[in-house]
Amino acid sequence: MTQSIKKELLFKTTEGNPVYKFRIPNNTGDYVDVTNYGASISGIYVHRPDMSMEDLAGKSSFSSLTGVNTLPILGGSLGKVLSDTVWVIMEEGENHVLFAQELNGADSPFGVSVKVGLRITWVNLNRLIVDIFATPAEAAAVNIEGNISIDSSGKAFGICTFCPFLADSSGNETPVAESAYKGMAFAPVDCETPVFLNHSEEIKPMIELADDKSLLRLSVYSTFDSASCSKGEAASRVNIKAFSSGEEQLKKGQTLTHRIILGIDYIQPVTEDDEVEPTPLSCLL
């Protein structure tokens, strides 16, 4: 049976702008909550193997303007400007919402006016799809970034990568085959990982996070060429970031588009009857 999005008014700002929560379900009863305040994800509700529900975002909803938004999807210089603003609701589909904002040249980090769009889609098999758009009014060097914040309370995530290269803070590249991540080995997520690089412009697998206790696997695909992961200050959150390694030169009116896909899976434990050993790629098949 097809589910439908539920829309709820959370509050109005002092300027009278309405802030809504959209609950987007899929056909298995899992759902995400998103809000036009900062274009943010406020809940990712999925069923564990025992059929209990878990909120991977760790936040139920926004009820009032109580402080700085800590869960915006848009990161980088644009995120700093737009994470605490009310976005315009452009479209409400069967399984997605589209938000938009426009910055004038004085407020834009690119020095020119820019239109920004963010579409959040939730589909069956618990795949979260985020599309980010940026269109400058004049020729400009543009850089956009996407963030997904996960509640890691009670979890000890390890991370592996499908990317061929790592990059340090100076941009120097090293083959993954010469690192602790070679052979798709998992390493603990401590503070901040290196930048994982794959220069292909296609949608491709970038990284996977795994928690052995809960059997949770998080797979990240992206059209960006870079991805990294870090722990939040309280060490109870893991922040996944996808971004471009450099600025992208756009002409007047040209639109830059990037996509991030987060796949959420619980891997069944291995038994003696299993004939094939699972691999880190199992959740992608």
ChimeraX attribute file (.defattr): number of C-alpha atoms within 10 A of each C-alpha:
attribute: neighborCount
match mode: 1-to-1
recipient: residues
	/A:1	6
	/A:2	9
	/A:3	13
	/A:4	14
	/A:5	19
	/A:6	11
	/A:7	15
	/A:8	12
	/A:9	12
	/A:10	15
	/A:11	16
	/A:12	15
	/A:13	13
	/A:14	8
	/A:15	6
	/A:16	8
	/A:17	14
	/A:18	16
	/A:19	24
	/A:20	21
	/A:21	23
	/A:22	20
	/A:23	22
	/A:24	26
	/A:25	25
	/A:26	21
	/A:27	14
	/A:28	15
	/A:29	14
	/A:30	20
	/A:31	24
	/A:32	25
	/A:33	23
	/A:34	25
	/A:35	27
	/A:36	25
	/A:37	27
	/A:38	26
	/A:39	31
	/A:40	25
	/A:41	26
	/A:42	26
	/A:43	22
	/A:44	26
	/A:45	20
	/A:46	21
	/A:47	17
	/A:48	15
	/A:49	14
	/A:50	6
	/A:51	8
	/A:52	8
	/A:53	14
	/A:54	14
	/A:55	18
	/A:56	19
	/A:57	21
	/A:58	18
	/A:59	15
	/A:60	13
	/A:61	15
	/A:62	19
	/A:63	13
	/A:64	11
	/A:65	14
	/A:66	7
	/A:67	7
	/A:68	10
	/A:69	16
	/A:70	13
	/A:71	21
	/A:72	25
	/A:73	21
	/A:74	26
	/A:75	21
	/A:76	15
	/A:77	15
	/A:78	21
	/A:79	19
	/A:80	13
	/A:81	16
	/A:82	23
	/A:83	22
	/A:84	19
	/A:85	17
	/A:86	21
	/A:87	25
	/A:88	18
	/A:89	18
	/A:90	13
	/A:91	11
	/A:92	14
	/A:93	11
	/A:94	15
	/A:95	19
	/A:96	21
	/A:97	23
	/A:98	21
	/A:99	22
	/A:100	20
	/A:101	19
	/A:102	18
	/A:103	19
	/A:104	15
	/A:105	15
	/A:106	10
	/A:107	15
	/A:108	18
	/A:109	19
	/A:110	20
	/A:111	16
	/A:112	18
	/A:113	19
	/A:114	25
	/A:115	17
	/A:116	23
	/A:117	21
	/A:118	26
	/A:119	19
	/A:120	22
	/A:121	19
	/A:122	25
	/A:123	18
	/A:124	14
	/A:125	13
	/A:126	23
	/A:127	18
	/A:128	20
	/A:129	18
	/A:130	23
	/A:131	18
	/A:132	22
	/A:133	16
	/A:134	24
	/A:135	22
	/A:136	27
	/A:137	18
	/A:138	17
	/A:139	15
	/A:140	21
	/A:141	16
	/A:142	21
	/A:143	20
	/A:144	24
	/A:145	21
	/A:146	25
	/A:147	23
	/A:148	22
	/A:149	23
	/A:150	22
	/A:151	19
	/A:152	19
	/A:153	13
	/A:154	10
	/A:155	17
	/A:156	16
	/A:157	23
	/A:158	17
	/A:159	23
	/A:160	23
	/A:161	27
	/A:162	22
	/A:163	24
	/A:164	17
	/A:165	21
	/A:166	25
	/A:167	17
	/A:168	12
	/A:169	8
	/A:170	6
	/A:171	11
	/A:172	9
	/A:173	15
	/A:174	15
	/A:175	15
	/A:176	20
	/A:177	14
	/A:178	11
	/A:179	12
	/A:180	12
	/A:181	19
	/A:182	15
	/A:183	13
	/A:184	19
	/A:185	13
	/A:186	18
	/A:187	16
	/A:188	15
	/A:189	18
	/A:190	15
	/A:191	12
	/A:192	14
	/A:193	17
	/A:194	14
	/A:195	22
	/A:196	26
	/A:197	27
	/A:198	20
	/A:199	14
	/A:200	12
	/A:201	11
	/A:202	14
	/A:203	15
	/A:204	18
	/A:205	20
	/A:206	25
	/A:207	22
	/A:208	24
	/A:209	25
	/A:210	25
	/A:211	19
	/A:212	15
	/A:213	10
	/A:214	15
	/A:215	15
	/A:216	18
	/A:217	22
	/A:218	19
	/A:219	23
	/A:220	26
	/A:221	22
	/A:222	27
	/A:223	23
	/A:224	27
	/A:225	22
	/A:226	23
	/A:227	28
	/A:228	21
	/A:229	24
	/A:230	18
	/A:231	21
	/A:232	16
	/A:233	9
	/A:234	8
	/A:235	13
	/A:236	15
	/A:237	19
	/A:238	26
	/A:239	17
	/A:240	19
	/A:241	23
	/A:242	27
	/A:243	23
	/A:244	19
	/A:245	16
	/A:246	13
	/A:247	11
	/A:248	12
	/A:249	12
	/A:250	18
	/A:251	14
	/A:252	13
	/A:253	15
	/A:254	15
	/A:255	15
	/A:256	18
	/A:257	16
	/A:258	22
	/A:259	19
	/A:260	27
	/A:261	20
	/A:262	20
	/A:263	18
	/A:264	21
	/A:265	22
	/A:266	18
	/A:267	18
	/A:268	10
	/A:269	9
	/A:270	11
	/A:271	8
	/A:272	5
	/A:273	6
	/A:274	9
	/A:275	8
	/A:276	7
	/A:277	8
	/A:278	13
	/A:279	9
	/A:280	17
	/A:281	12
	/A:282	11
	/A:283	16
	/A:284	14
	/A:285	4
